[in-house]
Structures are given as structure tokens and as C-alpha cells.
């Protein structure tokens, strides 16, 4: 029973925090590396996790990429993903009756209520904290979201997607969500990866403040005149 409980903690940590190495899991869960590897071996055998090379955004350092572990579709099902065949069937009916634009309109209406609710939170936050506030709101809604600095901007990472399988068939759901992020943050964000397309995490790039170009002496003089 103790092994099963710890194994569940390992799997849940990957779900919540995204692709994780054995060393990171050991530190996060305060377990020995040997114990984590033993549980990972069981999860691999059961088809609940899979290993892959760590995805690196930007310049890659020297050496081999680290090996990280991510949940498989079977593993995600173990955590009761909040969608079923009925949702996909309904969207297929909408697509057959009204085409792709009808599905896109459904997706926009689906996120409209969420946008209104999130806007109340983000409008109260300073610009520097809006991405983090958005991540916290998404986490409350089951997306296990976090933010990280990335170059001149930030990355919003959603480690869980309740509608991943439906979004795999209907990318309009992801597109509508990305449009909402842009409106809420007041910036043109870019979706880099999605769980629906086989990535371990839904990753959205949020550009930072645009640097102010230096003004030359000549330009200063012309401005003064």
C-alpha cells in the first residue's frame, strides 16, 4: 500500500509540474533517487509514463539532453480527465452541420465565461504580475499552470488539459484559448506546444516589454527643433 501511495505521488507530481527528471522528482518528493527510479520503472511498465529527451527552448547547452518523464494518455486517464466521447461526438455533429467555423464559434463561446471571470482578476493586477495571476486562475480550474522567465518574456505552462483528447480532433479549442490569453494580457502571445498534439506541456510564449530604441544625437536635435 505504501509503495502504491508513493507511486501515485510520483505520477501526480509529473502531472502537476510537467516533464520531470528522476533527480528533480527525488528532490521535490524528498525521496531517494533509487526509490524514484524504482517507482518510475513500475510506471513505465504499466504504460502510465514514458521517457523522452527534455525539450529545450532557445540555445542548447553542451552534453546530452536530460531524460524526463511525462504522463501518457493512459496515465492522464488515471487522473479522471474531464471529457468523454460525448463531447467529441457533439463537436463532430456541429462540424457536420455548420463546418469548421461553427466549431470555432462554439469554442469562442465556451471560453467567453472564463475570459470574463479571469478579467476581473487580471484587471486588478499590475502588468508585471498578470501572467502569474493568469497561471493561478488556470490552476484553480484544473490546468496545473505555472510561469517561467524566457528571454525577454515569459512562458505560461499548463501541465494538464482537461479537454486534450477533444482538442486533438478540434484544434479550434486551443486557438480560442490562445486568443483569450492575448486579450487578457494585452499582448500577442504565441502557442509553442500543446498536450493535444503530443507535447508534455501546453506552452505559450508571452513577449516582454519592447525595448526602447536609443535616440541618436541627430534625432534628439531634430526632436528639440
C-alpha positions, 0 to 999 in steps of 0.5 A: 500500500505504501509503495502504491501511495508513493507511486501515485505521488510520483505520477501526480507530481509529473502531472502537476509540474510537467516533464520531470527528471528522476533527480528533480522528482527525488528532490521535490518528493524528498525521496531517494533517487533509487526509490524514484527510479524504482517507482518510475520503472513500475510506471513505465511498465504499466504504460502510465509514463514514458521517457523522452529527451527534455525539450529545450527552448532557445540555445542548447547547452553542451552534453546530452539532453536530460531524460524526463518523464511525462504522463501518457494518455493512459496515465492522464486517464488515471487522473479522471480527465474531464471529457468523454466521447460525448463531447467529441461526438457533439463537436463532430455533429456541429462540424457536420452541420455548420463546418469548421467555423461553427466549431470555432464559434462554439469554442469562442463561446465556451471560453467567453465565461472564463475570459470574463471571470479571469478579467476581473482578476487580471484587471486588478493586477499590475502588468508585471504580475498578470501572467502569474495571476493568469497561471493561478486562475488556470490552476484553480480550474484544473490546468496545473499552470505555472510561469517561467522567465524566457528571454525577454518574456515569459512562458505560461505552462499548463501541465494538464488539459482537461479537454486534450483528447477533444482538442486533438480532433478540434484544434479550434479549442486551443486557438480560442484559448490562445486568443483569450490569453492575448486579450487578457494580457494585452499582448500577442502571445504565441502557442509553442506546444500543446498536450493535444498534439503530443507535447508534455506541456501546453506552452505559450510564449508571452513577449516582454516589454519592447525595448526602447530604441536609443535616440541618436544625437541627430534625432534628439536635435531634430526632436528639440527643433 
